Amino acid sequence: MEDEKIVQLRLEIIESQKIQADYLKWKLISVATLASIAIGISGNSTNGEAEFLLCAIPFCCAYIDILSLHVMMRILTIGAFLRSKGCVYETFVDEVRNAGNDPLKFENYALNGSSIIFNALPIFYGIYKIIGFKDSNLGTALIVFGIVGIVFTFFLVIRFGLAVKKLDLTKEDK
């Protein structure tokens, strides 16, 4: 009975990893869709109002990042539980992570790095709009929303790191 529950939890981790990969794909698709509608697929601006859609990119990134980090925390929690039950694989992964060779860090890099890059796009486009004397209101809005998106990404990185440390502290208490 206990082995069956452990197998189910391992399968839950695998399914969660698939969901997380889907979130990263949807992030790319969402940002590309917003940008192509806002700027126009041909590179010409469709109209001034459509370009304000670029301000939605930080919100899109934030939403998908929160969902993805929730799934990542669920994976880590299940791993911590399995480790506490004596799962050899989870214990091995934890030892490798603690040795500074985290094999799971690249997913975080993809998640956070893509958010920083995608949030920087409205900033660069806003600077272009201001420097070209095309639309300073739009340019300012894009810069502000892009900066807010980058700050929120760093907030999520710090918050997630603290949550992982708390999870690690509960591991040490046992």
Disulfide bonds with the S-S distance in Angstrom:
none
